[in-house]
Structures are given as C-alpha cells and as structure tokens.
Amino acid sequence: MIENPVPWPNGAKCAVAITFDIDTDSFLHLDFPERARSLVSTNSWLRYDEVAIPRIVKMYKDFGLKQTFFYPAWCMEQYPRLVETILEGGHEIAHHGYLHEGMNQLSDEDEVYWIERAIDTIVRMTGQRPRGFRAPLYNFSHRTADILAQQGFAYDASLMADDIPYRIKTASGSLWEVPSHWALDDWPPYVHNIDINFTMSIRSPEEAMGVFMAEFEAMYEYGGLWVAVWHPWVSGRLARCSRIAKMIEYMQTKDVWFASMEEIARHVQSVTDAGTYTPREVGLPYYDGPIDPASLPRLR
C-alpha cells in the first residue's frame, strides 16, 4: 500500500521513533498568563515531568535506545537538571518553540524571533544547534518551512502528509519531513483537565495502546515509519509507562529499526544521495495567498 517505501537499514521492515514533547508548564503560562500561577493543581500535574523524564530515560537505557525529545527552550531554562538527564542518556534534543507558541498565530517577525531565540538557548545548553523541529500543537505556519530551511534544519516533525519521510521544498532550500499524525499522539486518549479546557474521556493504557499498535502493525506490514508523539507528564505516568515498556519489548522481537529523528532524516538523505531511493517532494507553502471564493470562476 505504500508505493515507495524507504529501504531501512539492515533490511528492517519499518522504522520506529518514540518521541516525547517536554512542554511541562510552558503552555499554561502562554495561554493563561494572568491565572497560571494560581492553577497550582494543574501546575503540579504538568510538573510530573520531573518524575517521568528520569523514568523514561532509564527505560530507554534498559532497552538500549537513543531517542528524540522536543523541548520548548523556556522549559530547558526552567528545568536544567532534566536537560542534563536527557543529554547524559545520549539522546537528541530538538526544537519545540520557546514558550510553546503557535507559529501560525505569530507575525512574520515574531516567528523568526522566537525560533532564533530558542535556537540560541538550545546551543547554549547543549553545545550544538538543533537539527530538528516540531511546531507546538502542530501549529505550523505558511512561513515555517522556509524559516527552518534558512536556519539549516535537517528535518521537521510537525506535518502529516505521508506514512514515510518526504522532502519539503521551499524558496530558501529543502528539509525532510519526518511525519506522524494524531492517532499516535497521547493527548486524545489520556488528557483531561478543566483548567486548560480539554476534557476527553480518559482511556486505559490497553485501549490507547490498541490504537497505537494498530498503527504500528500497518507500518510494519507495509514498510512505513511509526513516530509516537507523547508527553512525559501524560504517557510517563506509571501505568502508561509500564505499558510502553511492554510495547518496546514486543517491538524488539520484530524486524524494527529504532532510531532518533535525526538518524531517520540522515538515513533518508543518505539513500537519496546514493541514488537508491527517490523521495516524494512537496512544495511549501501550499498556497501563495488566501483563496477568495468570490474570485473563483462560476460554473453556471
């Protein structure tokens, strides 16, 4: 069903990346600046990252995995010890905005400013420029891809237009899209909080994993890419994280390539450069300007 599957390393049948977005309490301050400090229970709920991140890093160590954490730079500054824990584990830290701001809600100038400010923080705290980017809430603007190309990013992980990596082309250059989609995000099955106006029916780990694993089995059958978009304060909770460990145990019995997002982008670039793979290309932005219904030709 995948017309042009990527030749994964060592003949693996699919690639897997279990990524975590470490938002902690950033979006609470962004969305509710006047009330955030008084929402103590919700703050504590989000600060579960301080328990979950060491747990996840240890789990990865136990399974021999190196993975990717997408990090708002403000959170890195607020919780530097968690950054150290991730780096000590040998994992990739990628760009996830500064204060979890939506790129498609910013002006041209502000989008560049916040992307560059977060880059500066990541360089200062990790010693290297980020290679990857995921827009907070997937809120990718019509400018974002071009800005990322200008800044030298190797890949983006915000978009959902394929089952495998594809090349994004912009006026300023190109980068890889390493896609996922909402069925692999942990907010729909797990997040419920009145303070943030997000009230879903909480599912058990088995119910949530039923969705996640249905996606995995299809990717495995057809040679795709399975990218989880999870959050430590959500999926790092004890029952859920315990179920993730069982998931990894199962996946490691299969012919799967576990990789960081940077490794996936690097591999697709390598097989493309070698001429053994030809990726699909997508130009962004999709449209040069607004579509005015009044300007469309009338059929009758």
C-alpha positions as CSV (number, residue, x, y, z in Angstrom):
1,M,0.0,0.0,0.0
2,I,3.0,2.3,0.4
3,E,4.0,2.9,-3.2
4,N,7.6,4.0,-2.5
5,P,8.8,2.5,0.8
6,V,12.2,3.7,2.2
7,P,14.9,1.0,2.3
8,W,15.5,0.9,6.0
9,P,18.9,-0.1,7.5
10,N,19.8,-3.8,7.6
11,G,16.6,-4.7,5.8
12,A,14.3,-3.6,8.6
13,K,10.6,-3.7,7.9
14,C,9.8,-0.4,9.4
15,A,11.4,2.5,11.4
16,V,10.3,3.5,14.9
17,A,10.9,6.7,16.9
18,I,9.3,7.1,20.3
19,T,9.5,10.9,20.7
20,F,8.5,13.0,23.7
21,D,7.5,16.6,23.7
22,I,8.5,18.2,27.0
23,D,6.0,21.0,27.4
24,T,5.8,20.9,31.2
25,D,4.0,24.1,32.3
26,S,5.0,26.3,29.4
27,F,1.7,26.4,27.6
28,L,-0.1,27.1,30.9
29,H,1.8,30.4,31.1
30,L,1.3,31.1,27.4
31,D,-2.4,30.5,27.4
32,F,-3.4,31.8,30.9
33,P,-0.7,34.4,31.8
34,E,-2.8,36.0,34.5
35,R,-4.1,32.8,36.1
36,A,-1.3,30.3,35.6
37,R,0.4,30.9,39.0
38,S,-2.8,30.3,40.8
39,L,-3.6,27.0,39.0
40,V,-1.5,25.0,41.5
41,S,-3.1,21.6,41.0
42,T,-2.7,21.9,37.2
43,N,0.9,23.1,37.6
44,S,1.6,20.0,39.7
45,W,0.0,17.8,37.1
46,L,2.4,19.2,34.4
47,R,5.4,19.1,36.7
48,Y,5.1,15.4,36.8
49,D,7.8,15.7,34.1
50,E,10.3,15.8,37.0
51,V,9.4,12.2,37.8
52,A,8.6,11.0,34.3
53,I,11.6,12.1,32.4
54,P,14.2,10.2,34.5
55,R,11.9,7.2,34.3
56,I,11.7,7.4,30.5
57,V,15.5,7.9,30.2
58,K,16.1,4.9,32.4
59,M,13.6,2.8,30.4
60,Y,15.4,3.8,27.2
61,K,18.8,2.8,28.7
62,D,17.4,-0.5,29.8
63,F,16.3,-1.2,26.2
64,G,19.4,0.3,24.6
65,L,17.5,3.1,22.8
66,K,18.6,6.6,21.8
67,Q,15.6,8.7,21.0
68,T,14.5,12.4,20.5
69,F,13.0,14.8,22.9
70,F,11.3,18.0,21.6
71,Y,11.9,20.8,24.1
72,P,10.5,24.3,24.4
73,A,13.6,26.4,25.2
74,W,11.9,28.1,28.2
75,C,11.4,24.7,29.8
76,M,15.0,23.9,29.3
77,E,15.9,27.1,31.2
78,Q,13.4,26.4,34.0
79,Y,14.4,22.8,34.5
80,P,18.1,22.5,33.6
81,R,18.6,19.2,35.5
82,L,16.1,17.4,33.2
83,V,18.1,18.6,30.2
84,E,21.2,17.2,31.8
85,T,19.4,13.9,32.4
86,I,18.5,13.6,28.7
87,L,21.9,14.6,27.5
88,E,23.6,12.1,29.8
89,G,21.5,9.4,28.2
90,G,22.9,10.3,24.8
91,H,19.5,11.5,23.4
92,E,18.7,14.1,20.8
93,I,17.2,17.4,21.9
94,A,15.2,19.1,19.2
95,H,13.4,22.5,18.8
96,H,9.8,22.8,20.1
97,G,9.4,26.6,20.2
98,Y,10.3,28.9,23.1
99,L,7.2,29.0,25.3
100,H,5.1,26.6,23.2
101,E,3.9,29.4,21.0
102,G,1.8,28.5,17.9
103,M,3.8,29.5,14.8
104,N,0.7,30.2,12.8
105,Q,-0.5,32.7,15.4
106,L,2.6,34.9,15.1
107,S,3.6,37.8,12.9
108,D,6.4,37.2,10.3
109,E,8.9,39.0,12.6
110,D,7.8,37.2,15.8
111,E,8.0,33.8,14.3
112,V,11.6,34.4,13.3
113,Y,12.4,35.9,16.7
114,W,11.1,33.0,18.7
115,I,12.6,30.4,16.6
116,E,16.0,32.1,16.8
117,R,15.7,32.7,20.5
118,A,15.0,29.0,21.1
119,I,18.0,28.0,18.9
120,D,20.2,30.3,21.0
121,T,19.1,28.6,24.2
122,I,19.5,25.1,22.8
123,V,23.0,25.9,21.6
124,R,23.9,27.4,25.0
125,M,22.6,24.4,27.0
126,T,23.6,21.5,24.7
127,G,26.6,22.8,22.8
128,Q,25.1,22.3,19.4
129,R,22.4,23.6,17.1
130,P,19.2,21.7,16.9
131,R,18.7,19.6,13.7
132,G,15.0,19.0,14.1
133,F,11.9,21.0,14.8
134,R,8.3,20.2,15.8
135,A,5.8,23.1,15.9
136,P,3.9,23.3,19.3
137,L,0.4,21.9,18.8
138,Y,1.5,21.1,15.2
139,N,0.7,24.8,14.5
140,F,3.0,25.2,11.5
141,S,2.6,28.4,9.6
142,H,2.9,29.1,5.8
143,R,6.3,30.7,6.7
144,T,7.7,28.0,9.0
145,A,9.3,25.6,6.4
146,D,11.1,28.5,4.7
147,I,12.5,29.8,8.1
148,L,13.7,26.3,9.0
149,A,15.5,25.9,5.7
150,Q,17.1,29.3,6.2
151,Q,18.2,28.2,9.7
152,G,19.8,25.0,8.4
153,F,17.4,22.5,10.0
154,A,17.7,18.9,8.6
155,Y,14.1,17.9,9.4
156,D,10.7,18.9,10.6
157,A,8.3,16.7,12.5
158,S,5.1,18.7,12.5
159,L,3.2,17.6,9.4
160,M,1.1,14.6,8.5
161,A,1.1,14.2,4.7
162,D,2.6,10.7,4.3
163,D,3.4,7.4,6.0
164,I,7.2,7.8,5.3
165,P,9.6,10.7,5.2
166,Y,9.3,13.1,2.3
167,R,11.2,16.2,1.2
168,I,9.9,19.7,1.8
169,K,11.0,22.2,-0.8
170,T,10.9,26.0,-0.1
171,A,12.2,29.1,-1.7
172,S,15.2,29.0,0.7
173,G,16.1,25.3,0.4
174,S,14.8,21.9,1.4
175,L,14.5,19.7,4.5
176,W,13.0,16.4,5.4
177,E,9.5,15.9,6.9
178,V,9.5,13.0,9.4
179,P,5.8,12.7,9.8
180,S,3.4,11.4,12.4
181,H,-0.3,12.0,12.9
182,W,-3.0,12.5,15.7
183,A,-3.6,8.7,16.1
184,L,-0.1,8.5,17.6
185,D,-0.5,11.4,19.9
186,D,-1.2,10.7,23.6
187,W,-3.5,13.7,24.2
188,P,-6.7,12.2,22.7
189,P,-6.8,9.1,24.9
190,Y,-5.2,10.5,28.1
191,V,-5.6,14.2,28.7
192,H,-8.4,15.6,30.8
193,N,-8.2,18.9,32.6
194,I,-10.9,21.5,33.1
195,D,-8.4,24.3,33.7
196,I,-7.0,24.0,30.2
197,N,-10.4,23.5,28.6
198,F,-9.5,20.0,27.3
199,T,-11.8,17.3,28.6
200,M,-11.6,13.9,26.9
201,S,-12.8,10.6,28.2
202,I,-9.7,9.0,29.7
203,R,-8.8,5.7,28.2
204,S,-7.0,2.8,29.8
205,P,-3.4,2.1,28.7
206,E,-4.7,-1.0,26.9
207,E,-7.3,1.0,25.0
208,A,-4.8,3.7,24.0
209,M,-2.2,1.1,23.0
210,G,-4.8,-0.6,20.9
211,V,-4.8,2.4,18.6
212,F,-1.0,2.9,18.8
213,M,-0.3,-0.7,18.0
214,A,-2.8,-0.9,15.1
215,E,-0.8,1.9,13.5
216,F,2.4,0.0,14.2
217,E,1.2,-3.2,12.7
218,A,0.2,-1.5,9.5
219,M,3.5,0.4,9.3
220,Y,5.4,-2.9,9.9
221,E,3.5,-4.7,7.2
222,Y,4.0,-2.0,4.5
223,G,7.4,-0.7,5.3
224,G,6.4,2.6,6.9
225,L,7.5,5.0,9.7
226,W,5.9,4.9,13.2
227,V,6.5,8.0,15.2
228,A,4.9,8.4,18.6
229,V,4.2,11.9,19.8
230,W,4.0,11.6,23.5
231,H,4.5,13.8,26.6
232,P,6.3,12.8,29.8
233,W,3.6,14.1,32.1
234,V,1.0,12.2,30.1
235,S,2.5,8.9,29.0
236,G,5.2,8.9,31.7
237,R,2.6,8.1,34.3
238,L,3.2,4.8,35.9
239,A,0.5,2.5,34.4
240,R,1.0,4.1,30.9
241,C,4.8,3.9,31.0
242,S,4.7,0.3,32.2
243,R,2.6,-0.5,29.1
244,I,5.1,1.4,26.9
245,A,7.9,-0.9,28.2
246,K,5.8,-3.9,27.2
247,M,5.3,-2.4,23.8
248,I,9.1,-1.9,23.3
249,E,9.7,-5.5,24.4
250,Y,7.3,-6.7,21.7
251,M,8.7,-4.4,19.0
252,Q,12.2,-5.6,19.7
253,T,11.1,-9.1,18.8
254,K,10.3,-7.8,15.3
255,D,12.5,-6.6,12.5
256,V,12.3,-2.9,13.5
257,W,14.9,-0.1,13.2
258,F,14.7,2.0,16.4
259,A,16.2,5.5,15.7
260,S,16.2,9.1,16.7
261,M,14.5,11.5,14.4
262,E,17.9,12.9,13.3
263,E,19.1,9.4,12.4
264,I,16.0,8.8,10.3
265,A,16.5,12.1,8.4
266,R,20.2,11.3,7.9
267,H,19.4,7.9,6.6
268,V,16.8,9.1,4.1
269,Q,19.3,11.7,2.9
270,S,22.0,9.1,2.6
271,V,19.9,6.7,0.4
272,T,18.7,9.6,-1.7
273,D,22.3,10.8,-2.2
274,A,23.3,7.3,-3.1
275,G,20.6,7.1,-5.8
276,T,19.0,4.0,-4.2
277,Y,15.9,6.0,-3.2
278,T,13.8,8.7,-4.8
279,P,11.7,10.6,-2.2
280,R,8.4,12.3,-2.8
281,E,8.7,16.1,-2.8
282,V,6.2,18.6,-1.5
283,G,6.4,22.4,-2.1
284,L,5.5,24.7,0.8
285,P,3.7,26.9,1.4
286,Y,0.7,25.1,-0.2
287,Y,-0.8,28.4,-1.4
288,D,0.8,31.8,-2.3
289,G,-2.1,33.7,-0.7
290,P,-5.7,33.5,0.5
291,I,-8.2,31.7,-1.6
292,D,-11.1,34.2,-2.2
293,P,-14.3,32.3,-3.1
294,A,-15.6,35.4,-4.8
295,S,-12.6,35.2,-7.3
296,L,-13.3,31.6,-8.3
297,P,-14.9,31.1,-11.8
298,R,-18.6,30.4,-11.7
299,L,-19.7,27.2,-13.5
300,R,-23.2,28.4,-14.0
